[in-house]
Amino acid sequence: MEENPKITQVKLMEEFELTRKQVQKIIKDLQKEGLIERQGSNRSGRWVVRK
């Protein structure tokens, strides 16, 4: 996400060989921990990785 802020869930699924549910849970957990943030719309937004 840091290298490609516009990466989609489908691309993450393919890259890490995970199901959509697994990717969604990981994203939700990372957001809860404040490590990532979504800016913009679901369709054309991007991920911001916080440090």
N, CA, C and O atoms as a Tinker XYZ file with bonds, in Angstrom:
   204  protein
     1  N      0.819000   -1.192000    0.000000    73     2
     2  CA     0.000000    0.000000    0.000000    64     1     3
     3  C      0.864000    1.256000    0.000000    63     2     4     5
     4  O      0.492000    2.285000   -0.566000    81     3
     5  N      2.002000    1.154000    0.635000    73     3     6
     6  CA     2.895000    2.305000    0.661000    64     5     7
     7  C      3.482000    2.551000   -0.738000    63     6     8     9
     8  O      3.610000    3.695000   -1.174000    81     7
     9  N      3.832000    1.471000   -1.427000    73     7    10
    10  CA     4.401000    1.583000   -2.769000    64     9    11
    11  C      3.342000    1.884000   -3.821000    63    10    12    13
    12  O      3.614000    2.580000   -4.799000    81    11
    13  N      2.132000    1.361000   -3.621000    73    11    14
    14  CA     1.047000    1.552000   -4.580000    64    13    15
    15  C     -0.227000    1.935000   -3.825000    63    14    16    17
    16  O     -1.035000    1.061000   -3.510000    81    15
    17  N     -0.423000    3.230000   -3.528000    73    15    18
    18  CA    -1.560000    3.671000   -2.726000    64    17    19
    19  C     -2.928000    3.385000   -3.358000    63    18    20    21
    20  O     -3.942000    3.403000   -2.660000    81    19
    21  N     -2.967000    3.126000   -4.653000    73    19    22
    22  CA    -4.245000    2.874000   -5.322000    64    21    23
    23  C     -4.508000    1.388000   -5.527000    63    22    24    25
    24  O     -5.362000    1.016000   -6.332000    81    23
    25  N     -3.789000    0.542000   -4.814000    73    23    26
    26  CA    -3.956000   -0.903000   -4.962000    64    25    27
    27  C     -5.374000   -1.318000   -4.553000    63    26    28    29
    28  O     -5.952000   -0.762000   -3.619000    81    27
    29  N     -5.908000   -2.285000   -5.255000    73    27    30
    30  CA    -7.268000   -2.755000   -4.977000    64    29    31
    31  C     -7.237000   -4.010000   -4.116000    63    30    32    33
    32  O     -6.197000   -4.651000   -3.964000    81    31
    33  N     -8.392000   -4.349000   -3.557000    73    31    34
    34  CA    -8.492000   -5.574000   -2.775000    64    33    35
    35  C     -8.210000   -6.787000   -3.651000    63    34    36    37
    36  O     -7.601000   -7.754000   -3.193000    81    35
    37  N     -8.643000   -6.744000   -4.895000    73    35    38
    38  CA    -8.415000   -7.865000   -5.810000    64    37    39
    39  C     -6.912000   -8.073000   -6.031000    63    38    40    41
    40  O     -6.430000   -9.206000   -6.017000    81    39
    41  N     -6.183000   -6.985000   -6.231000    73    39    42
    42  CA    -4.729000   -7.098000   -6.421000    64    41    43
    43  C     -4.054000   -7.642000   -5.162000    63    42    44    45
    44  O     -3.135000   -8.456000   -5.250000    81    43
    45  N     -4.514000   -7.188000   -3.984000    73    43    46
    46  CA    -3.967000   -7.708000   -2.728000    64    45    47
    47  C     -4.266000   -9.199000   -2.592000    63    46    48    49
    48  O     -3.416000   -9.967000   -2.143000    81    47
    49  N     -5.472000   -9.606000   -2.980000    73    47    50
    50  CA    -5.853000  -11.021000   -2.937000    64    49    51
    51  C     -4.902000  -11.850000   -3.798000    63    50    52    53
    52  O     -4.413000  -12.896000   -3.373000    81    51
    53  N     -4.651000  -11.372000   -5.002000    73    51    54
    54  CA    -3.787000  -12.101000   -5.932000    64    53    55
    55  C     -2.345000  -12.137000   -5.437000    63    54    56    57
    56  O     -1.695000  -13.182000   -5.479000    81    55
    57  N     -1.849000  -11.002000   -4.973000    73    55    58
    58  CA    -0.453000  -10.904000   -4.566000    64    57    59
    59  C     -0.141000  -11.772000   -3.351000    63    58    60    61
    60  O      0.925000  -12.384000   -3.280000    81    59
    61  N     -1.067000  -11.825000   -2.395000    73    59    62
    62  CA    -0.814000  -12.553000   -1.156000    64    61    63
    63  C     -1.569000  -13.882000   -1.062000    63    62    64    65
    64  O     -1.517000  -14.565000   -0.039000    81    63
    65  N     -2.272000  -14.238000   -2.145000    73    63    66
    66  CA    -3.043000  -15.486000   -2.191000    64    65    67
    67  C     -3.985000  -15.611000   -0.995000    63    66    68    69
    68  O     -3.977000  -16.611000   -0.277000    81    67
    69  N     -4.798000  -14.566000   -0.801000    73    67    70
    70  CA    -5.778000  -14.532000    0.280000    64    69    71
    71  C     -7.180000  -14.411000   -0.306000    63    70    72    73
    72  O     -7.347000  -14.083000   -1.480000    81    71
    73  N     -8.185000  -14.680000    0.525000    73    71    74
    74  CA    -9.568000  -14.470000    0.109000    64    73    75
    75  C     -9.924000  -13.003000    0.327000    63    74    76    77
    76  O     -9.215000  -12.282000    1.029000    81    75
    77  N    -11.019000  -12.570000   -0.275000    73    75    78
    78  CA   -11.464000  -11.187000   -0.096000    64    77    79
    79  C    -11.762000  -10.909000    1.374000    63    78    80    81
    80  O    -11.432000   -9.838000    1.884000    81    79
    81  N    -12.385000  -11.872000    2.055000    73    79    82
    82  CA   -12.700000  -11.708000    3.483000    64    81    83
    83  C    -11.435000  -11.491000    4.303000    63    82    84    85
    84  O    -11.410000  -10.646000    5.197000    81    83
    85  N    -10.390000  -12.248000    4.003000    73    83    86
    86  CA    -9.127000  -12.105000    4.732000    64    85    87
    87  C     -8.532000  -10.721000    4.501000    63    86    88    89
    88  O     -8.072000  -10.077000    5.443000    81    87
    89  N     -8.540000  -10.260000    3.250000    73    87    90
    90  CA    -8.004000   -8.943000    2.928000    64    89    91
    91  C     -8.813000   -7.863000    3.636000    63    90    92    93
    92  O     -8.241000   -6.926000    4.192000    81    91
    93  N    -10.130000   -7.984000    3.620000    73    91    94
    94  CA   -10.989000   -6.988000    4.268000    64    93    95
    95  C    -10.725000   -6.932000    5.765000    63    94    96    97
    96  O    -10.698000   -5.846000    6.346000    81    95
    97  N    -10.531000   -8.085000    6.400000    73    95    98
    98  CA   -10.270000   -8.115000    7.844000    64    97    99
    99  C     -8.926000   -7.464000    8.160000    63    98   100   101
   100  O     -8.817000   -6.697000    9.117000    81    99
   101  N     -7.907000   -7.766000    7.362000    73    99   102
   102  CA    -6.586000   -7.184000    7.584000    64   101   103
   103  C     -6.652000   -5.666000    7.439000    63   102   104   105
   104  O     -6.103000   -4.937000    8.265000    81   103
   105  N     -7.325000   -5.189000    6.389000    73   103   106
   106  CA    -7.459000   -3.747000    6.168000    64   105   107
   107  C     -8.195000   -3.101000    7.336000    63   106   108   109
   108  O     -7.782000   -2.051000    7.827000    81   107
   109  N     -9.277000   -3.721000    7.780000    73   107   110
   110  CA   -10.052000   -3.192000    8.906000    64   109   111
   111  C     -9.195000   -3.111000   10.168000    63   110   112   113
   112  O     -9.243000   -2.118000   10.894000    81   111
   113  N     -8.409000   -4.162000   10.426000    73   111   114
   114  CA    -7.536000   -4.183000   11.608000    64   113   115
   115  C     -6.460000   -3.094000   11.524000    63   114   116   117
   116  O     -6.171000   -2.421000   12.513000    81   115
   117  N     -5.874000   -2.927000   10.338000    73   115   118
   118  CA    -4.847000   -1.898000   10.162000    64   117   119
   119  C     -5.431000   -0.500000   10.349000    63   118   120   121
   120  O     -4.775000    0.381000   10.906000    81   119
   121  N     -6.665000   -0.296000    9.882000    73   119   122
   122  CA    -7.327000    0.997000   10.066000    64   121   123
   123  C     -7.612000    1.240000   11.544000    63   122   124   125
   124  O     -7.418000    2.347000   12.046000    81   123
   125  N     -8.072000    0.207000   12.232000    73   123   126
   126  CA    -8.371000    0.317000   13.658000    64   125   127
   127  C     -7.135000    0.695000   14.464000    63   126   128   129
   128  O     -7.217000    1.465000   15.422000    81   127
   129  N     -5.993000    0.147000   14.066000    73   127   130
   130  CA    -4.731000    0.424000   14.758000    64   129   131
   131  C     -4.133000    1.763000   14.341000    63   130   132   133
   132  O     -3.128000    2.200000   14.903000    81   131
   133  N     -4.748000    2.412000   13.359000    73   131   134
   134  CA    -4.274000    3.717000   12.911000    64   133   135
   135  C     -3.056000    3.652000   12.005000    63   134   136   137
   136  O     -2.355000    4.648000   11.833000    81   135
   137  N     -2.801000    2.486000   11.423000    73   135   138
   138  CA    -1.628000    2.316000   10.578000    64   137   139
   139  C     -1.879000    2.713000    9.125000    63   138   140   141
   140  O     -0.956000    3.109000    8.413000    81   139
   141  N     -3.142000    2.605000    8.688000    73   139   142
   142  CA    -3.491000    3.040000    7.344000    64   141   143
   143  C     -4.773000    3.866000    7.395000    63   142   144   145
   144  O     -5.562000    3.776000    8.336000    81   143
   145  N     -4.950000    4.666000    6.361000    73   143   146
   146  CA    -6.125000    5.531000    6.286000    64   145   147
   147  C     -6.540000    5.616000    4.821000    63   146   148   149
   148  O     -5.689000    5.668000    3.932000    81   147
   149  N     -7.828000    5.630000    4.574000    73   147   150
   150  CA    -8.341000    5.752000    3.216000    64   149   151
   151  C     -8.681000    7.207000    2.953000    63   150   152   153
   152  O     -9.408000    7.829000    3.728000    81   151
   153  N     -8.161000    7.750000    1.868000    73   151   154
   154  CA    -8.484000    9.121000    1.473000    64   153   155
   155  C     -9.183000    9.070000    0.133000    63   154   156   157
   156  O     -8.743000    8.377000   -0.785000    81   155
   157  N    -10.275000    9.807000    0.024000    73   155   158
   158  CA   -11.031000    9.822000   -1.220000    64   157   159
   159  C    -12.107000    8.765000   -1.231000    63   158   160   161
   160  O    -12.400000    8.146000   -0.209000    81   159
   161  N    -12.687000    8.566000   -2.385000    73   159   162
   162  CA   -13.799000    7.618000   -2.512000    64   161   163
   163  C    -13.296000    6.184000   -2.583000    63   162   164   165
   164  O    -12.105000    5.930000   -2.769000    81   163
   165  N    -14.229000    5.257000   -2.432000    73   163   166
   166  CA   -13.868000    3.841000   -2.525000    64   165   167
   167  C    -13.342000    3.499000   -3.911000    63   166   168   169
   168  O    -12.471000    2.641000   -4.057000    81   167
   169  N    -13.861000    4.159000   -4.910000    73   167   170
   170  CA   -13.495000    3.844000   -6.288000    64   169   171
   171  C    -12.178000    4.501000   -6.720000    63   170   172   173
   172  O    -11.328000    3.854000   -7.332000    81   171
   173  N    -12.020000    5.767000   -6.404000    73   171   174
   174  CA   -10.849000    6.475000   -6.908000    64   173   175
   175  C     -9.940000    6.993000   -5.807000    63   174   176   177
   176  O     -9.057000    7.814000   -6.055000    81   175
   177  N    -10.156000    6.516000   -4.598000    73   175   178
   178  CA    -9.334000    6.969000   -3.478000    64   177   179
   179  C     -7.986000    6.288000   -3.423000    63   178   180   181
   180  O     -7.608000    5.538000   -4.323000    81   179
   181  N     -7.272000    6.563000   -2.352000    73   179   182
   182  CA    -5.950000    5.953000   -2.184000    64   181   183
   183  C     -5.717000    5.652000   -0.715000    63   182   184   185
   184  O     -6.373000    6.210000    0.166000    81   183
   185  N     -4.773000    4.763000   -0.472000    73   183   186
   186  CA    -4.391000    4.387000    0.886000    64   185   187
   187  C     -3.215000    5.242000    1.330000    63   186   188   189
   188  O     -2.276000    5.468000    0.567000    81   187
   189  N     -3.275000    5.713000    2.566000    73   187   190
   190  CA    -2.169000    6.462000    3.158000    64   189   191
   191  C     -1.643000    5.607000    4.312000    63   190   192   193
   192  O     -2.379000    5.268000    5.239000    81   191
   193  N     -0.357000    5.269000    4.233000    73   191   194
   194  CA     0.277000    4.479000    5.292000    64   193   195
   195  C      0.867000    5.450000    6.295000    63   194   196   197
   196  O      1.699000    6.293000    5.959000    81   195
   197  N      0.423000    5.315000    7.524000    73   195   198
   198  CA     0.935000    6.178000    8.605000    64   197   199
   199  C      2.049000    5.446000    9.321000    63   198   200   201
   200  O      2.069000    4.217000    9.388000    81   199
   201  N      2.968000    6.219000    9.850000    73   199   202
   202  CA     4.093000    5.578000   10.551000    64   201   203
   203  C      4.113000    5.952000   11.995000    63   202   204
   204  O      4.988000    5.506000   12.737000    81   203
